[in-house]
Amino acid sequence: MVALTSAQREAILNGPAGYPPAGKTPNLSDPPNMHAVGRIVHLVLFIVASLCFIIRIYTKACVVRHVRMSDYMMIIAWLGFIGYFVPAWLLGNVAPRVDQWNMTMRDFIKMLYYFRVGSVLYGICIFFIKASILLQLVEIFCHRKDTFYWFCHTVIWINFLFYVISTFVEIFSCRPIAAAWDVLISGKCMNVRLLNVIASSVNGFFDLIILVLPQTRIWRLQMALRRKLAVSTVFLFGILACASAITRLAYAVLLFTTTNNIAYYSYMAGLWTLPELVAGIIAGCLPSSPKFFQRLLQNKMMTKWGSSLQNLVASRGGLSHRRGRGGGGLSGDSYMMEVPKEGSKIKQQQQQQEQEHQEHERHRQRKGPPDQYPLTSFASAPGTTDQSTSDLSYSAERLGEGV
């Protein structure tokens, strides 16, 4: 490529990034886009993933009080997700589903840069999400190192090797590295768009494997069908990650085949990585939710709020009942609340204290001794280890504690 003068480069940067199809003219001032929709999608998904992550870490650290390797993996994944969110957000500023001929070359170069940085961080983040989910499955369902145990660890190591290689290729695919996004400098590059298709295919394949893995154990547990369905549904949330991965693969193929609209399909392929990551985080954090909400409902403040609400409803019900007995008209004191006598107040307080004491005793007896195996919030102990009836019964009992 012939070296450009500063004036020539500036002129190209301010011009359109591509040639429009026949019958269309570039619109660099206000092109059709999905900037507002993209912002809403990004914020909603980020907030939902954040809440699920906080619930999991709080439950493991403060409720179960046992943090395991899968939790540390999810923490790393979350940090990677925050890092990924920054270029994803900036990408939405310069190319929110804008056709390449409707954006300047300057914005096109920025878009390629954010897309490349986001792709690298995506690979790191998705690996730790998968590793966290697989380790959590081992913690729940494996009491010994059986076939399920080794299969999960094999999948982890295959993903580790794949994402290390793909991340290395993603970073050093061009010489110089800046040639990957700056199309105005000379350099040699690999076909990274083909790598995106391969990575999307491999990623979607392992998403399906992780989706099916827990189902192979859940449906062999000795528990009621209703409870099996409840547990199975929690682990089926990963189907959203699979759907996002398949959609991303479709756009990666379109990106690979396009010749004049790289900006549009790069944004769409990158956009679908966000719901995939969020669905993976949610799927990894959902098993912690039962004990979190159980603790929330047992909170003393929540109990007081519930009692106050019940008293308010009861008092309003009594007022309505007295109004109904008044016939067609209302007497002057029909609008007044009945004031209980002093002795009645003391009796009510004694009854309330007695009820609180009885509730505390029932909770203490129901809670029982502390968990010996506080592996997850879903299961207090490891699950099935082989196909024996006793192990299946044991796994069903422990897995059902949090459901």
Phi and psi in degrees as a GROMACS rama.xvg file:
@    title "Ramachandran Plot"
@    xaxis  label "Phi"
@    yaxis  label "Psi"
@TYPE xy
-70.2736  136.279  VAL-2
-64.0956  137.368  ALA-3
-98.6196  143.748  LEU-4
-74.7763  165.507  THR-5
-62.7052  -36.2297  SER-6
-68.4912  -41.6843  ALA-7
-64.6019  -42.7797  GLN-8
-63.1868  -41.6435  ARG-9
-64.825  -37.6801  GLU-10
-65.7982  -40.2292  ALA-11
-68.3634  -40.0151  ILE-12
-62.8134  -32.2199  LEU-13
-87.5824  -6.10927  ASN-14
-93.1443  175.939  GLY-15
-65.9072  149.236  PRO-16
-83.7035  -10.2561  ALA-17
-156.592  168.325  GLY-18
-88.774  131.311  TYR-19
-75.0274  156.16  PRO-20
-64.9171  168.704  PRO-21
-61.3382  134.199  ALA-22
89.7541  -1.41959  GLY-23
-120.185  150.122  LYS-24
-121.449  146.767  THR-25
-61.2439  141.29  PRO-26
-125.013  91.9598  ASN-27
-89.1573  -12.5754  LEU-28
-87.7248  -48.7659  SER-29
-146.123  71.7928  ASP-30
-76.1611  157.186  PRO-31
-59.6797  135.474  PRO-32
-155.996  175.803  ASN-33
-125.554  45.7137  MET-34
-61.0941  -49.8941  HIS-35
-65.6171  -44.9531  ALA-36
-63.0933  -42.1013  VAL-37
-61.2443  -39.1747  GLY-38
-63.8455  -44.3638  ARG-39
-62.1301  -45.1171  ILE-40
-61.0126  -45.856  VAL-41
-60.5029  -47.5645  HIS-42
-66.8686  -44.7158  LEU-43
-62.4021  -46.8691  VAL-44
-65.0215  -38.3432  LEU-45
-64.5727  -42.7894  PHE-46
-65.7962  -43.9909  ILE-47
-62.6767  -46.2311  VAL-48
-63.265  -38.0343  ALA-49
-63.6207  -44.894  SER-50
-62.0141  -44.3385  LEU-51
-63.775  -40.6208  CYS-52
-64.1289  -44.0033  PHE-53
-62.885  -41.6763  ILE-54
-60.3715  -43.9674  ILE-55
-64.4619  -49.7148  ARG-56
-66.0206  -40.2921  ILE-57
-62.7141  -43.6832  TYR-58
-63.3307  -45.451  THR-59
-68.3432  -37.8307  LYS-60
-83.8656  -35.435  ALA-61
-111.313  -25.6423  CYS-62
-99.6286  -62.3576  VAL-63
-73.9001  -32.873  VAL-64
58.7345  45.4802  ARG-65
-154.407  103.445  HIS-66
-96.9752  127.718  VAL-67
-114.291  179.168  ARG-68
-59.5242  -37.8786  MET-69
-61.8558  -32.3862  SER-70
-70.9973  -40.3203  ASP-71
-64.5726  -37.7624  TYR-72
-62.0267  -40.2389  MET-73
-68.3611  -33.9172  MET-74
-63.1466  -44.5617  ILE-75
-63.1521  -41.332  ILE-76
-61.0109  -39.2691  ALA-77
-66.4835  -41.3237  TRP-78
-62.4893  -40.6262  LEU-79
-64.4182  -34.9304  GLY-80
-66.0269  -39.6554  PHE-81
-62.9942  -43.8002  ILE-82
-62.4714  -38.3626  GLY-83
-68.0161  -34.1168  TYR-84
-64.0914  -30.0201  PHE-85
-65.1054  -56.3906  VAL-86
-65.1476  -29.5552  PRO-87
-64.2426  -39.6798  ALA-88
-68.433  -42.6939  TRP-89
-67.5899  -33.4958  LEU-90
-61.0934  -36.0606  LEU-91
-69.0013  -16.3443  GLY-92
-77.6762  -36.8856  ASN-93
-99.0644  -26.9181  VAL-94
-145.985  62.2289  ALA-95
-78.0664  77.0057  PRO-96
58.2628  52.1226  ARG-97
-105.702  134.763  VAL-98
-63.9641  147.032  ASP-99
-61.6574  -33.9861  GLN-100
-76.7354  -7.29685  TRP-101
-102.238  13.2237  ASN-102
-131.719  153.884  MET-103
-75.9147  159.739  THR-104
-63.1766  -31.2237  MET-105
-61.5524  -47.63  ARG-106
-68.0712  -32.7368  ASP-107
-64.0412  -41.4092  PHE-108
-65.6844  -41.2723  ILE-109
-61.4248  -41.734  LYS-110
-60.9329  -44.6028  MET-111
-63.3037  -36.7569  LEU-112
-66.2733  -48.9934  TYR-113
-63.9607  -36.7701  TYR-114
-64.5276  -40.7081  PHE-115
-67.8779  -44.9283  ARG-116
-63.4544  -43.3298  VAL-117
-62.9941  -36.4083  GLY-118
-65.0239  -40.4134  SER-119
-64.552  -46.9657  VAL-120
-68.6263  -31.3409  LEU-121
-61.5888  -45.9008  TYR-122
-60.4104  -40.8283  GLY-123
-66.0395  -45.4278  ILE-124
-65.7554  -46.1965  CYS-125
-67.4752  -31.4801  ILE-126
-63.9332  -47.2957  PHE-127
-69.1051  -29.2616  PHE-128
-64.9236  -47.4907  ILE-129
-62.9149  -43.1971  LYS-130
-62.4361  -40.592  ALA-131
-62.954  -45.0718  SER-132
-64.4261  -44.078  ILE-133
-65.8415  -41.1986  LEU-134
-65.7872  -34.8071  LEU-135
-65.6268  -38.1076  GLN-136
-63.0827  -39.4557  LEU-137
-63.7153  -42.9451  VAL-138
-63.6207  -34.4983  GLU-139
-82.2389  -45.5054  ILE-140
-104.346  -9.31198  PHE-141
-113.046  117.323  CYS-142
-94.0735  -29.6913  HIS-143
-133.206  174.477  ARG-144
-81.9599  77.7368  LYS-145
-95.7881  -167.608  ASP-146
-61.0205  -41.5932  THR-147
-60.2995  -42.1936  PHE-148
-59.794  -51.594  TYR-149
-68.6097  -33.7731  TRP-150
-65.2995  -44.0927  PHE-151
-60.5361  -44.3363  CYS-152
-68.6382  -33.8508  HIS-153
-63.4851  -43.2794  THR-154
-62.4583  -38.9433  VAL-155
-61.0908  -46.8931  ILE-156
-71.4362  -34.0063  TRP-157
-63.5717  -44.4681  ILE-158
-64.4613  -38.1909  ASN-159
-59.9411  -49.5224  PHE-160
-63.6953  -41.9235  LEU-161
-63.6745  -46.3104  PHE-162
-74.8796  -27.1497  TYR-163
-65.225  -46.1798  VAL-164
-65.7003  -47.2265  ILE-165
-65.5648  -35.8442  SER-166
-66.9036  -41.2611  THR-167
-61.891  -45.5448  PHE-168
-65.2814  -39.0628  VAL-169
-61.1292  -40.2099  GLU-170
-76.031  -44.049  ILE-171
-107.237  30.4621  PHE-172
-75.5376  -16.4886  SER-173
-124.559  148.185  CYS-174
-126.59  113.038  ARG-175
-70.4012  166.017  PRO-176
-60.0298  -35.9931  ILE-177
-64.9678  -18.3541  ALA-178
-66.348  -14.4074  ALA-179
-67.2992  -26.357  ALA-180
-123.801  -27.3015  TRP-181
-91.6602  99.8379  ASP-182
-76.3816  -3.08518  VAL-183
-97.2937  1.44002  LEU-184
-111.808  151.911  ILE-185
-81.324  146.067  SER-186
176.268  173.653  GLY-187
-116.494  134.424  LYS-188
-134.114  148.161  CYS-189
-77.2018  169.543  MET-190
-82.7672  87.0695  ASN-191
-70.0792  -27.8344  VAL-192
-65.3651  -32.8975  ARG-193
-67.7041  -38.0471  LEU-194
-61.3397  -36.9377  LEU-195
-63.3815  -38.7116  ASN-196
-65.8219  -44.5191  VAL-197
-64.348  -45.1199  ILE-198
-63.2965  -40.7492  ALA-199
-65.0552  -38.1484  SER-200
-66.5686  -48.1588  SER-201
-63.3859  -41.429  VAL-202
-64.21  -44.2561  ASN-203
-64.1571  -36.0903  GLY-204
-62.8129  -46.2539  PHE-205
-73.4264  -26.4312  PHE-206
-60.9247  -42.2919  ASP-207
-65.7672  -39.7286  LEU-208
-62.4832  -46.1541  ILE-209
-65.2499  -31.4946  ILE-210
-67.1311  -38.905  LEU-211
-82.0331  -30.9551  VAL-212
-51.5178  -54.7082  LEU-213
-65.0368  -27.4723  PRO-214
-66.2359  -30.5442  GLN-215
-65.4884  -22.9803  THR-216
-97.0405  -39.5584  ARG-217
-60.4097  -43.7081  ILE-218
-79.3779  0.143759  TRP-219
-103.26  0.186587  ARG-220
-75.9145  149.196  LEU-221
-91.7602  86.4043  GLN-222
-149.38  167.041  MET-223
-62.0443  150.614  ALA-224
-59.0285  -39.1473  LEU-225
-60.5324  -41.3524  ARG-226
-72.264  -36.1976  ARG-227
-59.5248  -43.6853  LYS-228
-62.7936  -39.5724  LEU-229
-64.3173  -46.788  ALA-230
-66.4516  -42.6199  VAL-231
-61.9942  -38.2499  SER-232
-63.6876  -38.3689  THR-233
-60.6171  -44.3727  VAL-234
-79.0875  -11.9472  PHE-235
-83.2407  -2.92419  LEU-236
-62.6796  -22.2698  PHE-237
-64.0465  -9.9764  GLY-238
-63.5983  -27.0973  ILE-239
-67.5114  -36.5092  LEU-240
-65.5498  -39.275  ALA-241
-63.7768  -43.8831  CYS-242
-62.9134  -40.8438  ALA-243
-66.0789  -39.7976  SER-244
-64.9405  -39.4082  ALA-245
-67.0793  -41.3447  ILE-246
-64.4846  -40.969  THR-247
-62.6682  -39.5966  ARG-248
-60.6617  -40.9215  LEU-249
-60.901  -43.9257  ALA-250
-72.0349  -29.9446  TYR-251
-65.2941  -37.6482  ALA-252
-65.8477  -43.4506  VAL-253
-63.4759  -37.1989  LEU-254
-65.1121  -37.4417  LEU-255
-67.226  -33.68  PHE-256
-92.0196  -17.1612  THR-257
-73.8069  153.951  THR-258
-120.265  -24.5652  THR-259
-131.503  11.862  ASN-260
-141.556  50.7716  ASN-261
-62.8432  -36.7064  ILE-262
-60.935  -46.0103  ALA-263
-63.275  -50.9262  TYR-264
-76.1709  -25.2025  TYR-265
-65.6607  -42.9503  SER-266
-64.1641  -44.0637  TYR-267
-67.0108  -40.0627  MET-268
-65.1917  -40.4807  ALA-269
-69.9825  -34.7298  GLY-270
-61.7185  -37.6777  LEU-271
-78.8743  -7.51645  TRP-272
-72.3333  -27.4234  THR-273
-65.9382  -53.4063  LEU-274
-63.183  -27.1969  PRO-275
-66.0496  -45.9675  GLU-276
-64.2598  -44.1491  LEU-277
-63.9386  -43.4327  VAL-278
-62.7065  -36.6646  ALA-279
-65.7192  -41.7382  GLY-280
-63.7  -44.2841  ILE-281
-63.8058  -44.1879  ILE-282
-61.2499  -35.1403  ALA-283
-77.1167  -20.6114  GLY-284
-100.949  -18.6633  CYS-285
-59.1425  -39.7441  LEU-286
-58.8244  -16.3283  PRO-287
-86.5651  -11.6851  SER-288
-69.4837  -36.1464  SER-289
-57.4484  -48.1839  PRO-290
-71.6226  -27.4201  LYS-291
-64.1398  -49.08  PHE-292
-71.6701  -28.3768  PHE-293
-64.1853  -44.0635  GLN-294
-65.559  -38.1087  ARG-295
-63.0594  -42.2407  LEU-296
-71.0625  -26.01  LEU-297
-87.7383  -3.24923  GLN-298
-61.2868  138.049  ASN-299
-63.0941  -39.4468  LYS-300
-64.5164  -41.5146  MET-301
-63.4721  -37.3952  MET-302
-63.904  -41.2271  THR-303
-65.0894  -41.379  LYS-304
-61.1391  -41.4179  TRP-305
-64.1183  -41.2515  GLY-306
-65.3223  -41.6064  SER-307
-63.1263  -40.0209  SER-308
-65.4248  -40.6005  LEU-309
-63.4187  -41.9264  GLN-310
-63.8531  -39.3566  ASN-311
-64.6839  -43.7813  LEU-312
-64.0975  -41.439  VAL-313
-64.4874  -41.5785  ALA-314
-66.2195  -39.3402  SER-315
-67.3046  -35.2213  ARG-316
-65.9405  -39.5228  GLY-317
-66.3059  -37.0617  GLY-318
-64.7745  -42.4487  LEU-319
-65.0461  -36.8115  SER-320
-64.304  -40.3027  HIS-321
-68.8664  -33.8533  ARG-322
-65.9039  -38.6681  ARG-323
-65.4379  -31.6741  GLY-324
-77.1282  -9.87951  ARG-325
-80.6261  1.68784  GLY-326
73.496  -143.273  GLY-327
-74.7439  -28.4115  GLY-328
-113.398  168.705  GLY-329
-117.788  129.205  LEU-330
-75.4393  168.274  SER-331
-63.2012  -32.4058  GLY-332
-91.994  9.76473  ASP-333
-71.1193  -19.788  SER-334
-91.0654  -0.560168  TYR-335
-99.6039  140.762  MET-336
-75.4115  142.065  MET-337
-74.4272  126.386  GLU-338
-91.527  119.268  VAL-339
-71.637  154.023  PRO-340
-72.8745  164.96  LYS-341
-61.7381  -42.6891  GLU-342
-63.1819  -35.746  GLY-343
-64.9785  -38.3297  SER-344
-61.8822  -46.0205  LYS-345
-62.1192  -41.8103  ILE-346
-63.9121  -40.4683  LYS-347
-64.8931  -39.7834  GLN-348
-64.1909  -41.8145  GLN-349
-63.2765  -42.8226  GLN-350
-63.8887  -38.9972  GLN-351
-66.4691  -42.0644  GLN-352
-63.2821  -40.4914  GLN-353
-64.7051  -40.4306  GLU-354
-64.7704  -40.6524  GLN-355
-63.8727  -39.8713  GLU-356
-64.5491  -43.6234  HIS-357
-64.0102  -40.1609  GLN-358
-64.5422  -39.5198  GLU-359
-63.2165  -41.9229  HIS-360
-65.1581  -42.4022  GLU-361
-63.6176  -40.137  ARG-362
-64.8264  -40.7674  HIS-363
-64.6458  -41.8821  ARG-364
-68.6123  -37.6184  GLN-365
-70.0545  -35.677  ARG-366
-67.4055  -39.1734  LYS-367
68.9011  -164.824  GLY-368
-70.5  160.765  PRO-369
-63.3191  151.302  PRO-370
-61.5825  134.847  ASP-371
-80.7203  -30.7039  GLN-372
-126.214  75.3005  TYR-373
-79.2968  65.3496  PRO-374
-71.3661  -51.4937  LEU-375
-137.039  174.638  THR-376
-77.507  -19.0578  SER-377
-81.2906  -46.8366  PHE-378
-124.562  133.936  ALA-379
-84.2399  -10.5947  SER-380
-146.424  163.985  ALA-381
-60.5673  157.7  PRO-382
-97.5484  -141.317  GLY-383
-64.3214  144.241  THR-384
-116.288  -25.0702  THR-385
-153.064  -162.706  ASP-386
-92.9762  10.0429  GLN-387
-70.3945  152.107  SER-388
-64.6472  -39.9595  THR-389
-64.4849  -41.0999  SER-390
-67.1391  -39.2543  ASP-391
-64.7878  -40.8622  LEU-392
-64.5341  -42.0069  SER-393
-63.4113  -44.1061  TYR-394
-63.1108  -42.1711  SER-395
-62.5722  -40.766  ALA-396
-65.6032  -46.1589  GLU-397
-73.3286  -38.3489  ARG-398
-66.018  -32.8419  LEU-399
-77.2368  -7.35942  GLY-400
-64.0796  -32.6216  GLU-401
-99.4535  5.31707  GLY-402
